[in-house]
């Protein structure tokens, strides 16, 4: 329970003096050990979030329940997870709202599923397609470890490229290696005004997806972007960027479904200005 004292079975996040983070499940009689000494789980049980404990070697650890951003980077992975910076952009640019029906292509390790389930709330529906049974099992375990049982989440061991019979749906989100193969199924499944969003790590994938969307007259030309996260630190007069940052992790493409087919609409050529007058 959020805000309640720590109890057996709770997941907690311990952070050491250098900012290193450790995800721990509390169990009576157990202990958390690191190169900085150990802390007894029994010393954590019954304490409130935000407590500070000292290890047997004198290191001070802060203890909180993990945020979703903490959990997705620490949970066990079957496939590469989406970073929190990308999850945040996906939720906003796909305009995922409470009560929405969302189709997710590719379960991965469950990071996007977690974010989507929180966004759609108990009145929404998430349908996740995955062709690998081991990925599907790991995603289910990661989600249920953080959210518990989720009755409005349908996991399908199936190929989304073969079709999405659950339509009409509000959103289709893709984290698939050949997402362009899902353009036609998404066009059939999405309601008018619905959103198709795809995530790709490489430029050739983006190119193929953009070309597939240009061939499908029910979709607008996509918006394409990436996000770089550059953290800073402030210690007295020393205010500067961290020496490490999460730079490129992937590209996001977003398009909307039209109510009826339209002539092919191609974006302007690079560096062109449609309003500029021709040279004399």
Phi and psi restraints in degrees (value plus and minus 20) as a CYANA .aco file:
   2 UNK   PHI     -83.3   -43.3
   2 UNK   PSI     111.8   151.8
   3 UNK   PHI      67.1   107.1
   3 UNK   PSI     -31.8     8.2
   4 UNK   PHI    -100.1   -60.1
   4 UNK   PSI     138.1   178.1
   5 UNK   PHI     -79.6   -39.6
   5 UNK   PSI     134.9   174.9
   6 UNK   PHI     -81.5   -41.5
   6 UNK   PSI     118.7   158.7
   7 UNK   PHI    -152.6  -112.6
   7 UNK   PSI     141.7   181.7
   8 UNK   PHI     -75.0   -35.0
   8 UNK   PSI     116.9   156.9
   9 UNK   PHI      71.9   111.9
   9 UNK   PSI     -32.1     7.9
  10 UNK   PHI     -89.1   -49.1
  10 UNK   PSI     123.8   163.8
  11 UNK   PHI    -110.8   -70.8
  11 UNK   PSI     111.9   151.9
  12 UNK   PHI    -149.1  -109.1
  12 UNK   PSI     136.7   176.7
  13 UNK   PHI    -134.9   -94.9
  13 UNK   PSI      95.5   135.5
  14 UNK   PHI    -118.7   -78.7
  14 UNK   PSI     113.6   153.6
  15 UNK   PHI    -142.7  -102.7
  15 UNK   PSI     107.4   147.4
  16 UNK   PHI    -107.8   -67.8
  16 UNK   PSI     156.6   196.6
  17 UNK   PHI     -80.2   -40.2
  17 UNK   PSI     -41.7    -1.7
  18 UNK   PHI    -118.0   -78.0
  18 UNK   PSI     -10.7    29.3
  19 UNK   PHI      66.8   106.8
  19 UNK   PSI     -16.2    23.8
  20 UNK   PHI     -90.8   -50.8
  20 UNK   PSI     118.9   158.9
  21 UNK   PHI    -137.0   -97.0
  21 UNK   PSI     122.2   162.2
  22 UNK   PHI    -153.2  -113.2
  22 UNK   PSI     106.1   146.1
  23 UNK   PHI    -115.4   -75.4
  23 UNK   PSI     104.2   144.2
  24 UNK   PHI    -153.9  -113.9
  24 UNK   PSI     119.9   159.9
  25 UNK   PHI    -119.4   -79.4
  25 UNK   PSI     101.5   141.5
  26 UNK   PHI     -95.3   -55.3
  26 UNK   PSI     110.9   150.9
  27 UNK   PHI    -160.3  -120.3
  27 UNK   PSI     111.0   151.0
  28 UNK   PHI     -75.6   -35.6
  28 UNK   PSI     117.9   157.9
  29 UNK   PHI      64.4   104.4
  29 UNK   PSI     -27.6    12.4
  30 UNK   PHI    -114.4   -74.4
  30 UNK   PSI     152.9   192.9
  31 UNK   PHI    -164.3  -124.3
  31 UNK   PSI     129.8   169.8
  32 UNK   PHI    -113.7   -73.7
  32 UNK   PSI     106.6   146.6
  33 UNK   PHI    -142.4  -102.4
  33 UNK   PSI     122.9   162.9
  34 UNK   PHI    -169.5  -129.5
  34 UNK   PSI    -198.1  -158.1
  35 UNK   PHI     -86.6   -46.6
  35 UNK   PSI     -29.6    10.4
  36 UNK   PHI    -118.2   -78.2
  36 UNK   PSI      -6.1    33.9
  37 UNK   PHI      84.1   124.1
  37 UNK   PSI    -186.5  -146.5
  38 UNK   PHI    -150.2  -110.2
  38 UNK   PSI     140.9   180.9
  39 UNK   PHI    -150.6  -110.6
  39 UNK   PSI     111.7   151.7
  40 UNK   PHI     -94.4   -54.4
  40 UNK   PSI     115.2   155.2
  41 UNK   PHI     -78.9   -38.9
  41 UNK   PSI     -55.4   -15.4
  42 UNK   PHI     -81.4   -41.4
  42 UNK   PSI     -47.1    -7.1
  43 UNK   PHI     -96.0   -56.0
  43 UNK   PSI     -35.6     4.4
  44 UNK   PHI    -113.0   -73.0
  44 UNK   PSI     -53.3   -13.3
  45 UNK   PHI     -80.1   -40.1
  45 UNK   PSI     112.1   152.1
  46 UNK   PHI      68.1   108.1
  46 UNK   PSI     -28.4    11.6
  47 UNK   PHI    -106.0   -66.0
  47 UNK   PSI     137.2   177.2
  48 UNK   PHI    -104.2   -64.2
  48 UNK   PSI     142.0   182.0
  49 UNK   PHI     -78.3   -38.3
  49 UNK   PSI     129.1   169.1
  50 UNK   PHI      66.3   106.3
  50 UNK   PSI     -12.9    27.1
  51 UNK   PHI     -89.1   -49.1
  51 UNK   PSI     134.7   174.7
  52 UNK   PHI    -139.4   -99.4
  52 UNK   PSI     103.7   143.7
  53 UNK   PHI    -140.6  -100.6
  53 UNK   PSI     130.4   170.4
  54 UNK   PHI    -127.5   -87.5
  54 UNK   PSI     110.3   150.3
  55 UNK   PHI     -95.0   -55.0
  55 UNK   PSI     153.1   193.1
  56 UNK   PHI     -84.5   -44.5
  56 UNK   PSI     -36.5     3.5
  57 UNK   PHI    -124.6   -84.6
  57 UNK   PSI      -7.6    32.4
  58 UNK   PHI      69.2   109.2
  58 UNK   PSI     -13.7    26.3
  59 UNK   PHI    -103.7   -63.7
  59 UNK   PSI     118.8   158.8
  60 UNK   PHI    -117.0   -77.0
  60 UNK   PSI     105.7   145.7
  61 UNK   PHI    -134.7   -94.7
  61 UNK   PSI     116.1   156.1
  62 UNK   PHI    -111.0   -71.0
  62 UNK   PSI     129.8   169.8
  63 UNK   PHI    -152.5  -112.5
  63 UNK   PSI     102.6   142.6
  64 UNK   PHI    -155.9  -115.9
  64 UNK   PSI     144.2   184.2
  65 UNK   PHI     -92.0   -52.0
  65 UNK   PSI     122.3   162.3
  66 UNK   PHI     -89.2   -49.2
  66 UNK   PSI     120.2   160.2
  67 UNK   PHI     -97.1   -57.1
  67 UNK   PSI     146.8   186.8
  68 UNK   PHI     -78.8   -38.8
  68 UNK   PSI     -58.6   -18.6
  69 UNK   PHI     -81.8   -41.8
  69 UNK   PSI     -56.6   -16.6
  70 UNK   PHI     -87.8   -47.8
  70 UNK   PSI     -64.5   -24.5
  71 UNK   PHI     -86.6   -46.6
  71 UNK   PSI     -62.9   -22.9
  72 UNK   PHI     -87.5   -47.5
  72 UNK   PSI     -45.8    -5.8
  73 UNK   PHI    -110.4   -70.4
  73 UNK   PSI     -30.4     9.6
  74 UNK   PHI    -128.5   -88.5
  74 UNK   PSI     -38.5     1.5
  75 UNK   PHI     -88.7   -48.7
  75 UNK   PSI     142.4   182.4
  76 UNK   PHI     -87.4   -47.4
  76 UNK   PSI     117.2   157.2
  77 UNK   PHI    -129.6   -89.6
  77 UNK   PSI     118.5   158.5
  78 UNK   PHI    -119.3   -79.3
  78 UNK   PSI     -63.5   -23.5
  79 UNK   PHI    -144.0  -104.0
  79 UNK   PSI     149.1   189.1
  80 UNK   PHI     -79.0   -39.0
  80 UNK   PSI     114.4   154.4
  81 UNK   PHI    -108.8   -68.8
  81 UNK   PSI     135.5   175.5
  82 UNK   PHI     -95.7   -55.7
  82 UNK   PSI     119.7   159.7
  83 UNK   PHI     -94.8   -54.8
  83 UNK   PSI     133.9   173.9
  84 UNK   PHI     -73.8   -33.8
  84 UNK   PSI     -56.8   -16.8
  85 UNK   PHI     -81.6   -41.6
  85 UNK   PSI     -56.2   -16.2
  86 UNK   PHI     -97.8   -57.8
  86 UNK   PSI     -58.0   -18.0
  87 UNK   PHI     -79.2   -39.2
  87 UNK   PSI     -62.5   -22.5
  88 UNK   PHI     -82.4   -42.4
  88 UNK   PSI     -63.8   -23.8
  89 UNK   PHI     -86.4   -46.4
  89 UNK   PSI     -59.7   -19.7
  90 UNK   PHI     -81.0   -41.0
  90 UNK   PSI     -66.1   -26.1
  91 UNK   PHI     -81.7   -41.7
  91 UNK   PSI     -59.9   -19.9
  92 UNK   PHI     -94.4   -54.4
  92 UNK   PSI     -67.8   -27.8
  93 UNK   PHI     -94.0   -54.0
  93 UNK   PSI     -46.1    -6.1
  94 UNK   PHI    -105.3   -65.3
  94 UNK   PSI     -26.0    14.0
  95 UNK   PHI      31.8    71.8
  95 UNK   PSI      32.6    72.6
  96 UNK   PHI     -98.4   -58.4
  96 UNK   PSI     105.5   145.5
  97 UNK   PHI    -149.2  -109.2
  97 UNK   PSI     140.9   180.9
  98 UNK   PHI     -78.9   -38.9
  98 UNK   PSI     111.1   151.1
  99 UNK   PHI      73.2   113.2
  99 UNK   PSI     -25.7    14.3
 100 UNK   PHI     -91.3   -51.3
 100 UNK   PSI     130.8   170.8
 101 UNK   PHI    -121.1   -81.1
 101 UNK   PSI      97.6   137.6
 102 UNK   PHI    -142.9  -102.9
 102 UNK   PSI     114.0   154.0
 103 UNK   PHI    -124.1   -84.1
 103 UNK   PSI     109.9   149.9
 104 UNK   PHI    -134.4   -94.4
 104 UNK   PSI     103.7   143.7
 105 UNK   PHI    -119.5   -79.5
 105 UNK   PSI      88.7   128.7
 106 UNK   PHI      80.8   120.8
 106 UNK   PSI      91.2   131.2
 107 UNK   PHI     -99.8   -59.8
 107 UNK   PSI     -48.6    -8.6
 108 UNK   PHI      35.7    75.7
 108 UNK   PSI    -149.4  -109.4
 109 UNK   PHI    -123.9   -83.9
 109 UNK   PSI     -16.1    23.9
 110 UNK   PHI      79.4   119.4
 110 UNK   PSI     -16.6    23.4
 111 UNK   PHI     -83.5   -43.5
 111 UNK   PSI     -68.0   -28.0
 112 UNK   PHI     -87.5   -47.5
 112 UNK   PSI     -57.0   -17.0
 113 UNK   PHI     -78.6   -38.6
 113 UNK   PSI     -64.0   -24.0
 114 UNK   PHI     -78.4   -38.4
 114 UNK   PSI     -67.8   -27.8
 115 UNK   PHI     -84.6   -44.6
 115 UNK   PSI     -61.2   -21.2
 116 UNK   PHI     -87.2   -47.2
 116 UNK   PSI     -62.3   -22.3
 117 UNK   PHI     -83.0   -43.0
 117 UNK   PSI     -58.2   -18.2
 118 UNK   PHI     -84.7   -44.7
 118 UNK   PSI     -59.2   -19.2
 119 UNK   PHI     -93.1   -53.1
 119 UNK   PSI     -58.4   -18.4
 120 UNK   PHI    -101.1   -61.1
 120 UNK   PSI     -40.1    -0.1
 121 UNK   PHI      49.7    89.7
 121 UNK   PSI    -196.6  -156.6
 122 UNK   PHI     -90.3   -50.3
 122 UNK   PSI     -36.1     3.9
 123 UNK   PHI    -112.2   -72.2
 123 UNK   PSI     -28.0    12.0
 124 UNK   PHI    -110.3   -70.3
 124 UNK   PSI    -197.3  -157.3
 125 UNK   PHI    -162.0  -122.0
 125 UNK   PSI     110.9   150.9
 126 UNK   PHI    -135.9   -95.9
 126 UNK   PSI     108.1   148.1
 127 UNK   PHI    -137.9   -97.9
 127 UNK   PSI      94.8   134.8
 128 UNK   PHI    -129.5   -89.5
 128 UNK   PSI     104.1   144.1
 129 UNK   PHI    -120.1   -80.1
 129 UNK   PSI     116.5   156.5
 130 UNK   PHI    -174.3  -134.3
 130 UNK   PSI     115.7   155.7
 131 UNK   PHI    -114.6   -74.6
 131 UNK   PSI     -32.0     8.0
 132 UNK   PHI    -123.4   -83.4
 132 UNK   PSI     100.9   140.9
 133 UNK   PHI     -84.5   -44.5
 133 UNK   PSI     -55.0   -15.0
 134 UNK   PHI     -88.6   -48.6
 134 UNK   PSI     -57.6   -17.6
 135 UNK   PHI     -86.1   -46.1
 135 UNK   PSI     -61.0   -21.0
 136 UNK   PHI     -83.3   -43.3
 136 UNK   PSI     -61.7   -21.7
 137 UNK   PHI     -85.9   -45.9
 137 UNK   PSI     -61.3   -21.3
 138 UNK   PHI     -88.1   -48.1
 138 UNK   PSI     -59.7   -19.7
 139 UNK   PHI     -82.1   -42.1
 139 UNK   PSI     -63.7   -23.7
 140 UNK   PHI     -80.8   -40.8
 140 UNK   PSI     -64.7   -24.7
 141 UNK   PHI     -83.7   -43.7
 141 UNK   PSI     -64.2   -24.2
 142 UNK   PHI     -83.9   -43.9
 142 UNK   PSI     -61.8   -21.8
 143 UNK   PHI     -86.5   -46.5
 143 UNK   PSI     -66.9   -26.9
 144 UNK   PHI     -90.0   -50.0
 144 UNK   PSI     -48.0    -8.0
 145 UNK   PHI     -85.4   -45.4
 145 UNK   PSI     -47.2    -7.2
 146 UNK   PHI    -119.0   -79.0
 146 UNK   PSI     -58.8   -18.8
 147 UNK   PHI    -127.6   -87.6
 147 UNK   PSI     -32.7     7.3
 148 UNK   PHI      61.0   101.0
 148 UNK   PSI    -183.3  -143.3
 149 UNK   PHI     -87.3   -47.3
 149 UNK   PSI     115.4   155.4
 150 UNK   PHI    -142.6  -102.6
 150 UNK   PSI      76.6   116.6
 151 UNK   PHI     -88.9   -48.9
 151 UNK   PSI     -40.0     0.0
 152 UNK   PHI    -118.2   -78.2
 152 UNK   PSI       5.0    45.0
 153 UNK   PHI    -138.7   -98.7
 153 UNK   PSI      97.7   137.7
 154 UNK   PHI    -123.8   -83.8
 154 UNK   PSI      97.7   137.7
 155 UNK   PHI    -121.6   -81.6
 155 UNK   PSI     106.2   146.2
 156 UNK   PHI    -141.3  -101.3
 156 UNK   PSI     102.6   142.6
 157 UNK   PHI    -102.5   -62.5
 157 UNK   PSI      63.1   103.1
 158 UNK   PHI    -176.7  -136.7
 158 UNK   PSI     143.8   183.8
 159 UNK   PHI    -115.6   -75.6
 159 UNK   PSI      91.2   131.2
 160 UNK   PHI     -83.9   -43.9
 160 UNK   PSI     -50.1   -10.1
 161 UNK   PHI     -78.9   -38.9
 161 UNK   PSI     -43.7    -3.7
 162 UNK   PHI    -101.2   -61.2
 162 UNK   PSI     -29.9    10.1
 163 UNK   PHI     117.0   157.0
 163 UNK   PSI     139.5   179.5
 164 UNK   PHI    -145.8  -105.8
 164 UNK   PSI      68.8   108.8
 165 UNK   PHI     -93.0   -53.0
 165 UNK   PSI     -27.6    12.4
 166 UNK   PHI     -98.2   -58.2
 166 UNK   PSI     -23.5    16.5
 167 UNK   PHI     -81.9   -41.9
 167 UNK   PSI     142.1   182.1
 168 UNK   PHI     -97.3   -57.3
 168 UNK   PSI     121.1   161.1
 169 UNK   PHI    -143.3  -103.3
 169 UNK   PSI     145.2   185.2
 170 UNK   PHI    -108.3   -68.3
 170 UNK   PSI     -54.8   -14.8
 171 UNK   PHI    -162.4  -122.4
 171 UNK   PSI     124.7   164.7
 172 UNK   PHI    -146.8  -106.8
 172 UNK   PSI     100.6   140.6
 173 UNK   PHI    -138.4   -98.4
 173 UNK   PSI     110.6   150.6
 174 UNK   PHI    -141.1  -101.1
 174 UNK   PSI     109.1   149.1
 175 UNK   PHI    -149.8  -109.8
 175 UNK   PSI      49.2    89.2
 176 UNK   PHI    -147.0  -107.0
 176 UNK   PSI     128.5   168.5
 177 UNK   PHI     -86.3   -46.3
 177 UNK   PSI     -48.0    -8.0
 178 UNK   PHI    -146.2  -106.2
 178 UNK   PSI      38.2    78.2
 179 UNK   PHI     -78.7   -38.7
 179 UNK   PSI     -44.8    -4.8
 180 UNK   PHI     -82.7   -42.7
 180 UNK   PSI     -42.6    -2.6
 181 UNK   PHI     -92.7   -52.7
 181 UNK   PSI     -31.8     8.2
 182 UNK   PHI    -117.5   -77.5
 182 UNK   PSI     -19.5    20.5
 183 UNK   PHI     -83.0   -43.0
 183 UNK   PSI     -67.1   -27.1
 184 UNK   PHI     -86.3   -46.3
 184 UNK   PSI     -67.1   -27.1
 185 UNK   PHI     -77.6   -37.6
 185 UNK   PSI     -57.9   -17.9
 186 UNK   PHI     -88.2   -48.2
 186 UNK   PSI     -58.5   -18.5
 187 UNK   PHI     -81.2   -41.2
 187 UNK   PSI     -56.2   -16.2
 188 UNK   PHI     -96.9   -56.9
 188 UNK   PSI     -52.1   -12.1
 189 UNK   PHI    -107.5   -67.5
 189 UNK   PSI     -52.1   -12.1
 190 UNK   PHI     -93.5   -53.5
 190 UNK   PSI     122.8   162.8
 191 UNK   PHI     -94.4   -54.4
 191 UNK   PSI     138.9   178.9
 192 UNK   PHI     -76.1   -36.1
 192 UNK   PSI     113.3   153.3
 193 UNK   PHI      68.5   108.5
 193 UNK   PSI     -28.6    11.4
 194 UNK   PHI     -86.8   -46.8
 194 UNK   PSI     146.7   186.7
 195 UNK   PHI    -139.4   -99.4
 195 UNK   PSI     115.3   155.3
 196 UNK   PHI    -130.3   -90.3
 196 UNK   PSI     105.4   145.4
 197 UNK   PHI    -148.8  -108.8
 197 UNK   PSI     116.1   156.1
 198 UNK   PHI    -151.5  -111.5
 198 UNK   PSI     125.0   165.0
 199 UNK   PHI    -138.3   -98.3
 199 UNK   PSI     109.3   149.3
 200 UNK   PHI    -157.7  -117.7
 200 UNK   PSI     122.5   162.5
 201 UNK   PHI    -103.1   -63.1
 201 UNK   PSI     -40.4    -0.4
 202 UNK   PHI    -142.6  -102.6
 202 UNK   PSI     137.6   177.6
 203 UNK   PHI     -85.1   -45.1
 203 UNK   PSI     -65.4   -25.4
 204 UNK   PHI     -77.8   -37.8
 204 UNK   PSI     -55.0   -15.0
 205 UNK   PHI     -85.5   -45.5
 205 UNK   PSI     -61.9   -21.9
 206 UNK   PHI     -80.7   -40.7
 206 UNK   PSI     -63.4   -23.4
 207 UNK   PHI     -81.1   -41.1
 207 UNK   PSI     -65.8   -25.8
 208 UNK   PHI     -86.1   -46.1
 208 UNK   PSI     -56.5   -16.5
 209 UNK   PHI     -87.3   -47.3
 209 UNK   PSI     -63.4   -23.4
 210 UNK   PHI     -82.7   -42.7
 210 UNK   PSI     -59.2   -19.2
 211 UNK   PHI     -86.6   -46.6
 211 UNK   PSI     -59.3   -19.3
 212 UNK   PHI     -84.7   -44.7
 212 UNK   PSI     -59.8   -19.8
 213 UNK   PHI     -86.7   -46.7
 213 UNK   PSI     -56.2   -16.2
 214 UNK   PHI     -85.9   -45.9
 214 UNK   PSI     -47.0    -7.0
 215 UNK   PHI    -103.1   -63.1
 215 UNK   PSI     -34.5     5.5
 216 UNK   PHI    -121.9   -81.9
 216 UNK   PSI      88.2   128.2
 217 UNK   PHI     -90.9   -50.9
 217 UNK   PSI     -23.9    16.1
 218 UNK   PHI    -108.9   -68.9
 218 UNK   PSI     -21.7    18.3
 219 UNK   PHI    -137.8   -97.8
 219 UNK   PSI     122.1   162.1
 220 UNK   PHI     -92.4   -52.4
 220 UNK   PSI     138.7   178.7
 221 UNK   PHI     -78.8   -38.8
 221 UNK   PSI     119.9   159.9
 222 UNK   PHI     -99.5   -59.5
 222 UNK   PSI     132.3   172.3
 223 UNK   PHI    -105.2   -65.2
 223 UNK   PSI     116.4   156.4
 224 UNK   PHI    -149.8  -109.8
 224 UNK   PSI     110.9   150.9
 225 UNK   PHI    -179.6  -139.6
 225 UNK   PSI     148.5   188.5
 226 UNK   PHI    -152.7  -112.7
 226 UNK   PSI     147.8   187.8
 227 UNK   PHI    -153.3  -113.3
 227 UNK   PSI     114.4   154.4
 228 UNK   PHI    -133.9   -93.9
 228 UNK   PSI     111.8   151.8
 229 UNK   PHI    -125.6   -85.6
 229 UNK   PSI      97.3   137.3
 230 UNK   PHI    -138.3   -98.3
 230 UNK   PSI      76.7   116.7
 231 UNK   PHI     -94.5   -54.5
 231 UNK   PSI     133.1   173.1
 232 UNK   PHI    -141.5  -101.5
 232 UNK   PSI     139.9   179.9
 233 UNK   PHI    -147.6  -107.6
 233 UNK   PSI     127.5   167.5
 234 UNK   PHI    -150.9  -110.9
 234 UNK   PSI      94.1   134.1
 235 UNK   PHI    -155.7  -115.7
 235 UNK   PSI      76.4   116.4
 236 UNK   PHI      44.8    84.8
 236 UNK   PSI    -146.3  -106.3
 237 UNK   PHI    -104.2   -64.2
 237 UNK   PSI     -25.5    14.5
 238 UNK   PHI    -111.0   -71.0
 238 UNK   PSI      79.2   119.2
 239 UNK   PHI    -141.3  -101.3
 239 UNK   PSI      89.1   129.1
 240 UNK   PHI    -175.7  -135.7
 240 UNK   PSI     145.4   185.4
 241 UNK   PHI     -87.4   -47.4
 241 UNK   PSI     131.9   171.9
 242 UNK   PHI     -82.5   -42.5
 242 UNK   PSI     135.7   175.7
 243 UNK   PHI     -93.7   -53.7
 243 UNK   PSI     -39.7     0.3
 244 UNK   PHI    -142.0  -102.0
 244 UNK   PSI     127.2   167.2
 245 UNK   PHI    -165.7  -125.7
 245 UNK   PSI     138.4   178.4
 246 UNK   PHI    -110.4   -70.4
 246 UNK   PSI      80.4   120.4
 247 UNK   PHI    -108.7   -68.7
 247 UNK   PSI    -144.5  -104.5
 248 UNK   PHI     -88.1   -48.1
 248 UNK   PSI     108.5   148.5
 249 UNK   PHI    -143.8  -103.8
 249 UNK   PSI     -45.4    -5.4
 250 UNK   PHI     153.9   193.9
 250 UNK   PSI     150.8   190.8
 251 UNK   PHI    -126.8   -86.8
 251 UNK   PSI     127.6   167.6
 252 UNK   PHI    -137.0   -97.0
 252 UNK   PSI     110.4   150.4
 253 UNK   PHI    -136.3   -96.3
 253 UNK   PSI     114.8   154.8
 254 UNK   PHI    -151.6  -111.6
 254 UNK   PSI     110.8   150.8
 255 UNK   PHI    -160.2  -120.2
 255 UNK   PSI     138.4   178.4
 256 UNK   PHI    -137.4   -97.4
 256 UNK   PSI     128.1   168.1
 257 UNK   PHI    -107.3   -67.3
 257 UNK   PSI     112.2   152.2
 258 UNK   PHI    -102.2   -62.2
 258 UNK   PSI     143.9   183.9
 259 UNK   PHI     -98.6   -58.6
 259 UNK   PSI     -45.4    -5.4
 260 UNK   PHI    -167.9  -127.9
 260 UNK   PSI     135.5   175.5
 261 UNK   PHI     -80.2   -40.2
 261 UNK   PSI     125.2   165.2
 262 UNK   PHI    -147.8  -107.8
 262 UNK   PSI     140.6   180.6
 263 UNK   PHI     -77.4   -37.4
 263 UNK   PSI     131.9   171.9
 264 UNK   PHI     -74.8   -34.8
 264 UNK   PSI     109.3   149.3
 265 UNK   PHI    -137.3   -97.3
 265 UNK   PSI      88.6   128.6
 266 UNK   PHI    -120.1   -80.1
 266 UNK   PSI     123.2   163.2
 267 UNK   PHI     -87.4   -47.4
 267 UNK   PSI     136.8   176.8
 268 UNK   PHI     -82.1   -42.1
 268 UNK   PSI     135.4   175.4
 269 UNK   PHI     -82.6   -42.6
 269 UNK   PSI     134.3   174.3
 270 UNK   PHI     -74.4   -34.4
 270 UNK   PSI     115.5   155.5
 271 UNK   PHI      47.0    87.0
 271 UNK   PSI      -8.8    31.2
 272 UNK   PHI    -107.1   -67.1
 272 UNK   PSI     134.6   174.6
 273 UNK   PHI    -145.3  -105.3
 273 UNK   PSI      84.4   124.4
 274 UNK   PHI     -78.9   -38.9
 274 UNK   PSI     -45.2    -5.2
 275 UNK   PHI    -107.0   -67.0
 275 UNK   PSI     -28.7    11.3
 276 UNK   PHI     -92.0   -52.0
 276 UNK   PSI     123.4   163.4
 277 UNK   PHI    -102.3   -62.3
 277 UNK   PSI     127.9   167.9
 278 UNK   PHI     -82.0   -42.0
 278 UNK   PSI     130.2   170.2
 279 UNK   PHI     -87.2   -47.2
 279 UNK   PSI     127.4   167.4
